[in-house]
Amino acid sequence: MNTFNSYFDHSIRDLLSIFPQNHLDKDGNPFWSGPKRCPGPVTFNTEDPSHVMFVVSYANLLAAALSIPENRDQASVKALC
C-alpha cells in the first residue's frame, strides 16, 4: 500500500506543487497541454479492485524475488490494508 501511495498519490502531489494545474511555461503557454495532461492524485481505496490487485501483484513480485511464499488471496490482502 505504501508503494501505491508513493507512485499514485505522493509523487503526483509533489509534481503538482511544482507545476500546478494552471502553470504557464516560459513562453506563457499552459504547461499542461497537448501530450502533457495534468495528473490527479489517486488515494488508495480497498473497495477498488485495481488498487487491491496492484498491492497483491507488487507483494507477490517481492515475495518471488525473496523466495518466500506468495499470497494471491485478494480478500486476505485487502483485510491487511
PyMOL Python script that loads the backbone (N, CA, C, O; Angstrom):
from pymol import cmd

cmd.read_pdbstr("""\
ATOM      1  N   MET A   1       0.822  -1.180   0.000  1.00  0.00           N
ATOM      2  CA  MET A   1       0.000   0.000   0.000  1.00  0.00           C
ATOM      3  C   MET A   1       0.880   1.263   0.000  1.00  0.00           C
ATOM      4  O   MET A   1       0.530   2.260  -0.631  1.00  0.00           O
ATOM      5  N   ASN A   2       2.007   1.221   0.698  1.00  0.00           N
ATOM      6  CA  ASN A   2       2.896   2.379   0.714  1.00  0.00           C
ATOM      7  C   ASN A   2       3.439   2.686  -0.674  1.00  0.00           C
ATOM      8  O   ASN A   2       3.585   3.851  -1.045  1.00  0.00           O
ATOM      9  N   THR A   3       3.741   1.636  -1.444  1.00  0.00           N
ATOM     10  CA  THR A   3       4.239   1.851  -2.800  1.00  0.00           C
ATOM     11  C   THR A   3       3.148   2.451  -3.674  1.00  0.00           C
ATOM     12  O   THR A   3       3.419   3.353  -4.466  1.00  0.00           O
ATOM     13  N   PHE A   4       1.930   1.967  -3.540  1.00  0.00           N
ATOM     14  CA  PHE A   4       0.798   2.537  -4.285  1.00  0.00           C
ATOM     15  C   PHE A   4       0.693   4.030  -3.985  1.00  0.00           C
ATOM     16  O   PHE A   4       0.611   4.848  -4.902  1.00  0.00           O
ATOM     17  N   ASN A   5       0.694   4.379  -2.706  1.00  0.00           N
ATOM     18  CA  ASN A   5       0.590   5.786  -2.321  1.00  0.00           C
ATOM     19  C   ASN A   5       1.763   6.599  -2.832  1.00  0.00           C
ATOM     20  O   ASN A   5       1.592   7.746  -3.247  1.00  0.00           O
ATOM     21  N   SER A   6       2.950   6.017  -2.805  1.00  0.00           N
ATOM     22  CA  SER A   6       4.129   6.722  -3.300  1.00  0.00           C
ATOM     23  C   SER A   6       4.012   7.011  -4.793  1.00  0.00           C
ATOM     24  O   SER A   6       4.271   8.131  -5.234  1.00  0.00           O
ATOM     25  N   TYR A   7       3.622   5.998  -5.572  1.00  0.00           N
ATOM     26  CA  TYR A   7       3.528   6.157  -7.028  1.00  0.00           C
ATOM     27  C   TYR A   7       2.359   7.025  -7.468  1.00  0.00           C
ATOM     28  O   TYR A   7       2.519   7.889  -8.331  1.00  0.00           O
ATOM     29  N   PHE A   8       1.198   6.807  -6.891  1.00  0.00           N
ATOM     30  CA  PHE A   8      -0.027   7.386  -7.435  1.00  0.00           C
ATOM     31  C   PHE A   8      -0.611   8.547  -6.632  1.00  0.00           C
ATOM     32  O   PHE A   8      -1.543   9.206  -7.093  1.00  0.00           O
ATOM     33  N   ASP A   9      -0.082   8.801  -5.452  1.00  0.00           N
ATOM     34  CA  ASP A   9      -0.603   9.903  -4.643  1.00  0.00           C
ATOM     35  C   ASP A   9       0.500  10.910  -4.328  1.00  0.00           C
ATOM     36  O   ASP A   9       0.439  12.059  -4.767  1.00  0.00           O
ATOM     37  N   HIS A  10       1.499  10.483  -3.574  1.00  0.00           N
ATOM     38  CA  HIS A  10       2.515  11.417  -3.096  1.00  0.00           C
ATOM     39  C   HIS A  10       3.336  12.046  -4.223  1.00  0.00           C
ATOM     40  O   HIS A  10       3.558  13.256  -4.227  1.00  0.00           O
ATOM     41  N   SER A  11       3.786  11.232  -5.173  1.00  0.00           N
ATOM     42  CA  SER A  11       4.602  11.788  -6.258  1.00  0.00           C
ATOM     43  C   SER A  11       3.782  12.729  -7.141  1.00  0.00           C
ATOM     44  O   SER A  11       4.315  13.713  -7.654  1.00  0.00           O
ATOM     45  N   ILE A  12       2.507  12.440  -7.321  1.00  0.00           N
ATOM     46  CA  ILE A  12       1.642  13.324  -8.112  1.00  0.00           C
ATOM     47  C   ILE A  12       1.427  14.643  -7.381  1.00  0.00           C
ATOM     48  O   ILE A  12       1.469  15.710  -7.993  1.00  0.00           O
ATOM     49  N   ARG A  13       1.196  14.570  -6.073  1.00  0.00           N
ATOM     50  CA  ARG A  13       1.028  15.803  -5.297  1.00  0.00           C
ATOM     51  C   ARG A  13       2.306  16.643  -5.313  1.00  0.00           C
ATOM     52  O   ARG A  13       2.246  17.870  -5.392  1.00  0.00           O
ATOM     53  N   ASP A  14       3.467  15.975  -5.236  1.00  0.00           N
ATOM     54  CA  ASP A  14       4.742  16.689  -5.317  1.00  0.00           C
ATOM     55  C   ASP A  14       4.893  17.375  -6.669  1.00  0.00           C
ATOM     56  O   ASP A  14       5.298  18.535  -6.739  1.00  0.00           O
ATOM     57  N   LEU A  15       4.566  16.656  -7.744  1.00  0.00           N
ATOM     58  CA  LEU A  15       4.649  17.216  -9.091  1.00  0.00           C
ATOM     59  C   LEU A  15       3.722  18.418  -9.241  1.00  0.00           C
ATOM     60  O   LEU A  15       4.103  19.431  -9.827  1.00  0.00           O
ATOM     61  N   LEU A  16       2.501  18.303  -8.710  1.00  0.00           N
ATOM     62  CA  LEU A  16       1.545  19.407  -8.822  1.00  0.00           C
ATOM     63  C   LEU A  16       1.926  20.598  -7.944  1.00  0.00           C
ATOM     64  O   LEU A  16       1.493  21.720  -8.208  1.00  0.00           O
ATOM     65  N   SER A  17       2.726  20.371  -6.912  1.00  0.00           N
ATOM     66  CA  SER A  17       3.183  21.511  -6.110  1.00  0.00           C
ATOM     67  C   SER A  17       4.226  22.320  -6.881  1.00  0.00           C
ATOM     68  O   SER A  17       4.371  23.524  -6.668  1.00  0.00           O
ATOM     69  N   ILE A  18       4.947  21.649  -7.774  1.00  0.00           N
ATOM     70  CA  ILE A  18       5.941  22.336  -8.609  1.00  0.00           C
ATOM     71  C   ILE A  18       5.284  22.917  -9.861  1.00  0.00           C
ATOM     72  O   ILE A  18       5.568  24.048 -10.254  1.00  0.00           O
ATOM     73  N   PHE A  19       4.412  22.136 -10.476  1.00  0.00           N
ATOM     74  CA  PHE A  19       3.712  22.556 -11.702  1.00  0.00           C
ATOM     75  C   PHE A  19       2.214  22.460 -11.475  1.00  0.00           C
ATOM     76  O   PHE A  19       1.604  21.465 -11.865  1.00  0.00           O
ATOM     77  N   PRO A  20       1.596  23.472 -10.850  1.00  0.00           N
ATOM     78  CA  PRO A  20       0.144  23.413 -10.608  1.00  0.00           C
ATOM     79  C   PRO A  20      -0.645  23.350 -11.922  1.00  0.00           C
ATOM     80  O   PRO A  20      -0.102  23.586 -13.001  1.00  0.00           O
ATOM     81  N   GLN A  21      -1.910  23.033 -11.806  1.00  0.00           N
ATOM     82  CA  GLN A  21      -2.761  22.848 -12.980  1.00  0.00           C
ATOM     83  C   GLN A  21      -2.768  24.076 -13.888  1.00  0.00           C
ATOM     84  O   GLN A  21      -2.884  23.932 -15.105  1.00  0.00           O
ATOM     85  N   ASN A  22      -2.648  25.263 -13.335  1.00  0.00           N
ATOM     86  CA  ASN A  22      -2.692  26.491 -14.149  1.00  0.00           C
ATOM     87  C   ASN A  22      -1.292  27.055 -14.442  1.00  0.00           C
ATOM     88  O   ASN A  22      -1.170  28.226 -14.801  1.00  0.00           O
ATOM     89  N   HIS A  23      -0.247  26.250 -14.296  1.00  0.00           N
ATOM     90  CA  HIS A  23       1.139  26.694 -14.512  1.00  0.00           C
ATOM     91  C   HIS A  23       1.370  27.036 -15.983  1.00  0.00           C
ATOM     92  O   HIS A  23       0.874  26.353 -16.880  1.00  0.00           O
ATOM     93  N   LEU A  24       2.126  28.099 -16.212  1.00  0.00           N
ATOM     94  CA  LEU A  24       2.482  28.512 -17.569  1.00  0.00           C
ATOM     95  C   LEU A  24       3.968  28.252 -17.792  1.00  0.00           C
ATOM     96  O   LEU A  24       4.774  28.389 -16.872  1.00  0.00           O
ATOM     97  N   ASP A  25       4.330  27.873 -19.036  1.00  0.00           N
ATOM     98  CA  ASP A  25       5.745  27.662 -19.343  1.00  0.00           C
ATOM     99  C   ASP A  25       6.420  29.018 -19.576  1.00  0.00           C
ATOM    100  O   ASP A  25       5.792  30.066 -19.419  1.00  0.00           O
ATOM    101  N   LYS A  26       7.695  28.988 -19.949  1.00  0.00           N
ATOM    102  CA  LYS A  26       8.461  30.234 -20.095  1.00  0.00           C
ATOM    103  C   LYS A  26       7.907  31.148 -21.190  1.00  0.00           C
ATOM    104  O   LYS A  26       8.164  32.352 -21.174  1.00  0.00           O
ATOM    105  N   ASP A  27       7.146  30.587 -22.148  1.00  0.00           N
ATOM    106  CA  ASP A  27       6.558  31.378 -23.226  1.00  0.00           C
ATOM    107  C   ASP A  27       5.143  31.845 -22.905  1.00  0.00           C
ATOM    108  O   ASP A  27       4.510  32.511 -23.724  1.00  0.00           O
ATOM    109  N   GLY A  28       4.645  31.501 -21.722  1.00  0.00           N
ATOM    110  CA  GLY A  28       3.303  31.910 -21.323  1.00  0.00           C
ATOM    111  C   GLY A  28       2.205  30.961 -21.765  1.00  0.00           C
ATOM    112  O   GLY A  28       1.022  31.271 -21.624  1.00  0.00           O
ATOM    113  N   ASN A  29       2.584  29.807 -22.297  1.00  0.00           N
ATOM    114  CA  ASN A  29       1.596  28.798 -22.708  1.00  0.00           C
ATOM    115  C   ASN A  29       1.306  27.863 -21.538  1.00  0.00           C
ATOM    116  O   ASN A  29       2.161  27.661 -20.675  1.00  0.00           O
ATOM    117  N   PRO A  30       0.111  27.299 -21.507  1.00  0.00           N
ATOM    118  CA  PRO A  30      -0.194  26.360 -20.427  1.00  0.00           C
ATOM    119  C   PRO A  30       0.797  25.189 -20.420  1.00  0.00           C
ATOM    120  O   PRO A  30       1.032  24.557 -21.450  1.00  0.00           O
ATOM    121  N   PHE A  31       1.363  24.915 -19.263  1.00  0.00           N
ATOM    122  CA  PHE A  31       2.321  23.810 -19.129  1.00  0.00           C
ATOM    123  C   PHE A  31       1.635  22.475 -19.401  1.00  0.00           C
ATOM    124  O   PHE A  31       2.176  21.635 -20.120  1.00  0.00           O
ATOM    125  N   TRP A  32       0.454  22.278 -18.833  1.00  0.00           N
ATOM    126  CA  TRP A  32      -0.300  21.028 -19.008  1.00  0.00           C
ATOM    127  C   TRP A  32      -1.192  21.152 -20.240  1.00  0.00           C
ATOM    128  O   TRP A  32      -2.373  21.481 -20.126  1.00  0.00           O
ATOM    129  N   SER A  33      -0.634  20.892 -21.396  1.00  0.00           N
ATOM    130  CA  SER A  33      -1.409  20.937 -22.638  1.00  0.00           C
ATOM    131  C   SER A  33      -0.830  19.926 -23.614  1.00  0.00           C
ATOM    132  O   SER A  33       0.270  19.410 -23.414  1.00  0.00           O
ATOM    133  N   GLY A  34      -1.577  19.650 -24.666  1.00  0.00           N
ATOM    134  CA  GLY A  34      -1.115  18.690 -25.667  1.00  0.00           C
ATOM    135  C   GLY A  34      -0.905  17.323 -25.049  1.00  0.00           C
ATOM    136  O   GLY A  34      -1.797  16.795 -24.384  1.00  0.00           O
ATOM    137  N   PRO A  35       0.286  16.736 -25.265  1.00  0.00           N
ATOM    138  CA  PRO A  35       0.523  15.393 -24.719  1.00  0.00           C
ATOM    139  C   PRO A  35       0.740  15.375 -23.209  1.00  0.00           C
ATOM    140  O   PRO A  35       0.658  14.317 -22.584  1.00  0.00           O
ATOM    141  N   LYS A  36       1.013  16.529 -22.623  1.00  0.00           N
ATOM    142  CA  LYS A  36       1.204  16.598 -21.166  1.00  0.00           C
ATOM    143  C   LYS A  36      -0.133  16.899 -20.504  1.00  0.00           C
ATOM    144  O   LYS A  36      -0.567  18.049 -20.446  1.00  0.00           O
ATOM    145  N   ARG A  37      -0.770  15.864 -20.015  1.00  0.00           N
ATOM    146  CA  ARG A  37      -2.054  16.019 -19.326  1.00  0.00           C
ATOM    147  C   ARG A  37      -1.813  16.168 -17.840  1.00  0.00           C
ATOM    148  O   ARG A  37      -0.955  15.493 -17.269  1.00  0.00           O
ATOM    149  N   CYS A  38      -2.564  17.044 -17.221  1.00  0.00           N
ATOM    150  CA  CYS A  38      -2.415  17.274 -15.787  1.00  0.00           C
ATOM    151  C   CYS A  38      -2.888  16.037 -15.025  1.00  0.00           C
ATOM    152  O   CYS A  38      -4.040  15.625 -15.159  1.00  0.00           O
ATOM    153  N   PRO A  39      -1.998  15.447 -14.226  1.00  0.00           N
ATOM    154  CA  PRO A  39      -2.405  14.257 -13.471  1.00  0.00           C
ATOM    155  C   PRO A  39      -3.177  14.639 -12.216  1.00  0.00           C
ATOM    156  O   PRO A  39      -3.151  15.790 -11.780  1.00  0.00           O
ATOM    157  N   GLY A  40      -3.840  13.690 -11.662  1.00  0.00           N
ATOM    158  CA  GLY A  40      -4.534  13.879 -10.395  1.00  0.00           C
ATOM    159  C   GLY A  40      -4.125  12.771  -9.444  1.00  0.00           C
ATOM    160  O   GLY A  40      -3.974  11.624  -9.864  1.00  0.00           O
ATOM    161  N   PRO A  41      -3.944  13.086  -8.181  1.00  0.00           N
ATOM    162  CA  PRO A  41      -3.565  12.041  -7.228  1.00  0.00           C
ATOM    163  C   PRO A  41      -4.686  11.027  -7.056  1.00  0.00           C
ATOM    164  O   PRO A  41      -5.867  11.363  -7.146  1.00  0.00           O
ATOM    165  N   VAL A  42      -4.296   9.779  -6.806  1.00  0.00           N
ATOM    166  CA  VAL A  42      -5.251   8.699  -6.585  1.00  0.00           C
ATOM    167  C   VAL A  42      -5.030   8.185  -5.168  1.00  0.00           C
ATOM    168  O   VAL A  42      -3.955   7.678  -4.847  1.00  0.00           O
ATOM    169  N   THR A  43      -6.034   8.312  -4.334  1.00  0.00           N
ATOM    170  CA  THR A  43      -5.959   7.834  -2.962  1.00  0.00           C
ATOM    171  C   THR A  43      -6.324   6.356  -2.930  1.00  0.00           C
ATOM    172  O   THR A  43      -7.297   5.935  -3.555  1.00  0.00           O
ATOM    173  N   PHE A  44      -5.532   5.569  -2.193  1.00  0.00           N
ATOM    174  CA  PHE A  44      -5.773   4.131  -2.119  1.00  0.00           C
ATOM    175  C   PHE A  44      -7.149   3.856  -1.541  1.00  0.00           C
ATOM    176  O   PHE A  44      -7.546   4.437  -0.531  1.00  0.00           O
ATOM    177  N   ASN A  45      -7.874   2.954  -2.203  1.00  0.00           N
ATOM    178  CA  ASN A  45      -9.220   2.594  -1.788  1.00  0.00           C
ATOM    179  C   ASN A  45      -9.342   1.070  -1.834  1.00  0.00           C
ATOM    180  O   ASN A  45      -9.227   0.470  -2.902  1.00  0.00           O
ATOM    181  N   THR A  46      -9.572   0.452  -0.694  1.00  0.00           N
ATOM    182  CA  THR A  46      -9.670  -1.010  -0.652  1.00  0.00           C
ATOM    183  C   THR A  46     -10.885  -1.538  -1.412  1.00  0.00           C
ATOM    184  O   THR A  46     -10.952  -2.734  -1.699  1.00  0.00           O
ATOM    185  N   GLU A  47     -11.835  -0.683  -1.740  1.00  0.00           N
ATOM    186  CA  GLU A  47     -13.019  -1.113  -2.484  1.00  0.00           C
ATOM    187  C   GLU A  47     -12.788  -1.099  -3.993  1.00  0.00           C
ATOM    188  O   GLU A  47     -13.628  -1.584  -4.751  1.00  0.00           O
ATOM    189  N   ASP A  48     -11.667  -0.554  -4.431  1.00  0.00           N
ATOM    190  CA  ASP A  48     -11.345  -0.523  -5.863  1.00  0.00           C
ATOM    191  C   ASP A  48     -10.505  -1.758  -6.200  1.00  0.00           C
ATOM    192  O   ASP A  48      -9.379  -1.885  -5.718  1.00  0.00           O
ATOM    193  N   PRO A  49     -11.035  -2.662  -7.015  1.00  0.00           N
ATOM    194  CA  PRO A  49     -10.311  -3.905  -7.311  1.00  0.00           C
ATOM    195  C   PRO A  49      -8.933  -3.678  -7.942  1.00  0.00           C
ATOM    196  O   PRO A  49      -8.011  -4.453  -7.690  1.00  0.00           O
ATOM    197  N   SER A  50      -8.781  -2.638  -8.747  1.00  0.00           N
ATOM    198  CA  SER A  50      -7.474  -2.397  -9.376  1.00  0.00           C
ATOM    199  C   SER A  50      -6.437  -1.958  -8.342  1.00  0.00           C
ATOM    200  O   SER A  50      -5.253  -2.255  -8.498  1.00  0.00           O
ATOM    201  N   HIS A  51      -6.861  -1.259  -7.294  1.00  0.00           N
ATOM    202  CA  HIS A  51      -5.939  -0.854  -6.236  1.00  0.00           C
ATOM    203  C   HIS A  51      -5.461  -2.076  -5.458  1.00  0.00           C
ATOM    204  O   HIS A  51      -4.271  -2.220  -5.180  1.00  0.00           O
ATOM    205  N   VAL A  52      -6.397  -2.948  -5.111  1.00  0.00           N
ATOM    206  CA  VAL A  52      -6.054  -4.170  -4.370  1.00  0.00           C
ATOM    207  C   VAL A  52      -5.181  -5.069  -5.235  1.00  0.00           C
ATOM    208  O   VAL A  52      -4.222  -5.658  -4.736  1.00  0.00           O
ATOM    209  N   MET A  53      -5.497  -5.185  -6.526  1.00  0.00           N
ATOM    210  CA  MET A  53      -4.704  -6.022  -7.428  1.00  0.00           C
ATOM    211  C   MET A  53      -3.272  -5.494  -7.551  1.00  0.00           C
ATOM    212  O   MET A  53      -2.334  -6.285  -7.651  1.00  0.00           O
ATOM    213  N   PHE A  54      -3.092  -4.178  -7.545  1.00  0.00           N
ATOM    214  CA  PHE A  54      -1.740  -3.607  -7.580  1.00  0.00           C
ATOM    215  C   PHE A  54      -0.954  -4.069  -6.355  1.00  0.00           C
ATOM    216  O   PHE A  54       0.190  -4.506  -6.478  1.00  0.00           O
ATOM    217  N   VAL A  55      -1.564  -3.974  -5.181  1.00  0.00           N
ATOM    218  CA  VAL A  55      -0.878  -4.369  -3.943  1.00  0.00           C
ATOM    219  C   VAL A  55      -0.565  -5.863  -3.965  1.00  0.00           C
ATOM    220  O   VAL A  55       0.537  -6.267  -3.594  1.00  0.00           O
ATOM    221  N   VAL A  56      -1.514  -6.683  -4.391  1.00  0.00           N
ATOM    222  CA  VAL A  56      -1.300  -8.134  -4.460  1.00  0.00           C
ATOM    223  C   VAL A  56      -0.157  -8.449  -5.430  1.00  0.00           C
ATOM    224  O   VAL A  56       0.738  -9.231  -5.110  1.00  0.00           O
ATOM    225  N   SER A  57      -0.191  -7.846  -6.594  1.00  0.00           N
ATOM    226  CA  SER A  57       0.841  -8.101  -7.606  1.00  0.00           C
ATOM    227  C   SER A  57       2.215  -7.648  -7.133  1.00  0.00           C
ATOM    228  O   SER A  57       3.202  -8.366  -7.294  1.00  0.00           O
ATOM    229  N   TYR A  58       2.275  -6.466  -6.556  1.00  0.00           N
ATOM    230  CA  TYR A  58       3.552  -5.930  -6.082  1.00  0.00           C
ATOM    231  C   TYR A  58       4.110  -6.791  -4.956  1.00  0.00           C
ATOM    232  O   TYR A  58       5.303  -7.093  -4.932  1.00  0.00           O
ATOM    233  N   ALA A  59       3.254  -7.182  -4.032  1.00  0.00           N
ATOM    234  CA  ALA A  59       3.697  -8.021  -2.914  1.00  0.00           C
ATOM    235  C   ALA A  59       4.192  -9.376  -3.416  1.00  0.00           C
ATOM    236  O   ALA A  59       5.180  -9.903  -2.904  1.00  0.00           O
ATOM    237  N   ASN A  60       3.514  -9.941  -4.411  1.00  0.00           N
ATOM    238  CA  ASN A  60       3.936 -11.235  -4.941  1.00  0.00           C
ATOM    239  C   ASN A  60       5.224 -11.141  -5.746  1.00  0.00           C
ATOM    240  O   ASN A  60       6.004 -12.093  -5.769  1.00  0.00           O
ATOM    241  N   LEU A  61       5.460 -10.029  -6.396  1.00  0.00           N
ATOM    242  CA  LEU A  61       6.751  -9.825  -7.071  1.00  0.00           C
ATOM    243  C   LEU A  61       7.880  -9.802  -6.044  1.00  0.00           C
ATOM    244  O   LEU A  61       8.927 -10.416  -6.248  1.00  0.00           O
ATOM    245  N   LEU A  62       7.660  -9.092  -4.942  1.00  0.00           N
ATOM    246  CA  LEU A  62       8.669  -9.052  -3.884  1.00  0.00           C
ATOM    247  C   LEU A  62       8.857 -10.430  -3.263  1.00  0.00           C
ATOM    248  O   LEU A  62       9.985 -10.843  -2.994  1.00  0.00           O
ATOM    249  N   ALA A  63       7.766 -11.136  -3.037  1.00  0.00           N
ATOM    250  CA  ALA A  63       7.844 -12.482  -2.456  1.00  0.00           C
ATOM    251  C   ALA A  63       8.632 -13.423  -3.370  1.00  0.00           C
ATOM    252  O   ALA A  63       9.461 -14.197  -2.892  1.00  0.00           O
ATOM    253  N   ALA A  64       8.384 -13.364  -4.653  1.00  0.00           N
ATOM    254  CA  ALA A  64       9.103 -14.211  -5.599  1.00  0.00           C
ATOM    255  C   ALA A  64      10.592 -13.869  -5.609  1.00  0.00           C
ATOM    256  O   ALA A  64      11.438 -14.761  -5.663  1.00  0.00           O
ATOM    257  N   ALA A  65      10.903 -12.585  -5.558  1.00  0.00           N
ATOM    258  CA  ALA A  65      12.312 -12.165  -5.554  1.00  0.00           C
ATOM    259  C   ALA A  65      13.027 -12.607  -4.286  1.00  0.00           C
ATOM    260  O   ALA A  65      14.228 -12.875  -4.310  1.00  0.00           O
ATOM    261  N   LEU A  66      12.297 -12.683  -3.184  1.00  0.00           N
ATOM    262  CA  LEU A  66      12.886 -13.064  -1.904  1.00  0.00           C
ATOM    263  C   LEU A  66      12.720 -14.554  -1.596  1.00  0.00           C
ATOM    264  O   LEU A  66      13.121 -15.022  -0.530  1.00  0.00           O
ATOM    265  N   SER A  67      12.127 -15.291  -2.534  1.00  0.00           N
ATOM    266  CA  SER A  67      11.888 -16.735  -2.366  1.00  0.00           C
ATOM    267  C   SER A  67      11.096 -17.062  -1.106  1.00  0.00           C
ATOM    268  O   SER A  67      11.425 -17.991  -0.368  1.00  0.00           O
ATOM    269  N   ILE A  68      10.047 -16.279  -0.876  1.00  0.00           N
ATOM    270  CA  ILE A  68       9.137 -16.555   0.232  1.00  0.00           C
ATOM    271  C   ILE A  68       7.769 -16.872  -0.361  1.00  0.00           C
ATOM    272  O   ILE A  68       7.504 -16.511  -1.508  1.00  0.00           O
ATOM    273  N   PRO A  69       6.899 -17.533   0.388  1.00  0.00           N
ATOM    274  CA  PRO A  69       5.590 -17.907  -0.162  1.00  0.00           C
ATOM    275  C   PRO A  69       4.777 -16.688  -0.621  1.00  0.00           C
ATOM    276  O   PRO A  69       4.746 -15.648   0.037  1.00  0.00           O
ATOM    277  N   GLU A  70       4.129 -16.859  -1.763  1.00  0.00           N
ATOM    278  CA  GLU A  70       3.275 -15.801  -2.305  1.00  0.00           C
ATOM    279  C   GLU A  70       1.862 -15.948  -1.746  1.00  0.00           C
ATOM    280  O   GLU A  70       1.467 -17.023  -1.294  1.00  0.00           O
ATOM    281  N   ASN A  71       1.116 -14.859  -1.785  1.00  0.00           N
ATOM    282  CA  ASN A  71      -0.279 -14.860  -1.344  1.00  0.00           C
ATOM    283  C   ASN A  71      -1.111 -14.203  -2.431  1.00  0.00           C
ATOM    284  O   ASN A  71      -1.010 -12.996  -2.651  1.00  0.00           O
ATOM    285  N   ARG A  72      -1.925 -14.982  -3.103  1.00  0.00           N
ATOM    286  CA  ARG A  72      -2.754 -14.450  -4.189  1.00  0.00           C
ATOM    287  C   ARG A  72      -4.208 -14.275  -3.776  1.00  0.00           C
ATOM    288  O   ARG A  72      -5.060 -13.968  -4.609  1.00  0.00           O
ATOM    289  N   ASP A  73      -4.490 -14.466  -2.504  1.00  0.00           N
ATOM    290  CA  ASP A  73      -5.849 -14.309  -1.985  1.00  0.00           C
ATOM    291  C   ASP A  73      -6.124 -12.822  -1.758  1.00  0.00           C
ATOM    292  O   ASP A  73      -5.669 -12.241  -0.772  1.00  0.00           O
ATOM    293  N   GLN A  74      -6.868 -12.219  -2.673  1.00  0.00           N
ATOM    294  CA  GLN A  74      -7.127 -10.785  -2.602  1.00  0.00           C
ATOM    295  C   GLN A  74      -7.876 -10.394  -1.323  1.00  0.00           C
ATOM    296  O   GLN A  74      -7.623  -9.326  -0.765  1.00  0.00           O
ATOM    297  N   ALA A  75      -8.774 -11.226  -0.865  1.00  0.00           N
ATOM    298  CA  ALA A  75      -9.555 -10.904   0.337  1.00  0.00           C
ATOM    299  C   ALA A  75      -8.654 -10.803   1.559  1.00  0.00           C
ATOM    300  O   ALA A  75      -8.836  -9.909   2.386  1.00  0.00           O
ATOM    301  N   SER A  76      -7.687 -11.705   1.685  1.00  0.00           N
ATOM    302  CA  SER A  76      -6.807 -11.643   2.855  1.00  0.00           C
ATOM    303  C   SER A  76      -5.864 -10.441   2.771  1.00  0.00           C
ATOM    304  O   SER A  76      -5.547  -9.819   3.784  1.00  0.00           O
ATOM    305  N   VAL A  77      -5.424 -10.126   1.560  1.00  0.00           N
ATOM    306  CA  VAL A  77      -4.561  -8.951   1.390  1.00  0.00           C
ATOM    307  C   VAL A  77      -5.356  -7.681   1.664  1.00  0.00           C
ATOM    308  O   VAL A  77      -4.858  -6.753   2.301  1.00  0.00           O
ATOM    309  N   LYS A  78      -6.586  -7.646   1.181  1.00  0.00           N
ATOM    310  CA  LYS A  78      -7.467  -6.492   1.414  1.00  0.00           C
ATOM    311  C   LYS A  78      -7.687  -6.276   2.899  1.00  0.00           C
ATOM    312  O   LYS A  78      -7.729  -5.134   3.355  1.00  0.00           O
ATOM    313  N   ALA A  79      -7.826  -7.341   3.656  1.00  0.00           N
ATOM    314  CA  ALA A  79      -8.027  -7.240   5.102  1.00  0.00           C
ATOM    315  C   ALA A  79      -6.804  -6.661   5.802  1.00  0.00           C
ATOM    316  O   ALA A  79      -6.929  -6.049   6.863  1.00  0.00           O
ATOM    317  N   LEU A  80      -5.633  -6.849   5.224  1.00  0.00           N
ATOM    318  CA  LEU A  80      -4.396  -6.312   5.812  1.00  0.00           C
ATOM    319  C   LEU A  80      -4.215  -4.824   5.535  1.00  0.00           C
ATOM    320  O   LEU A  80      -3.501  -4.136   6.264  1.00  0.00           O
ATOM    321  N   CYS A  81      -4.859  -4.331   4.488  1.00  0.00           N
ATOM    322  CA  CYS A  81      -4.676  -2.927   4.097  1.00  0.00           C
ATOM    323  C   CYS A  81      -5.395  -2.035   5.025  1.00  0.00           C
ATOM    324  O   CYS A  81      -5.359  -0.816   4.860  1.00  0.00           O
TER     325      CYS A  81
END
""", "prot")
cmd.dss("prot")
cmd.show_as("cartoon", "prot")
cmd.util.cbc("prot")
cmd.orient("prot")
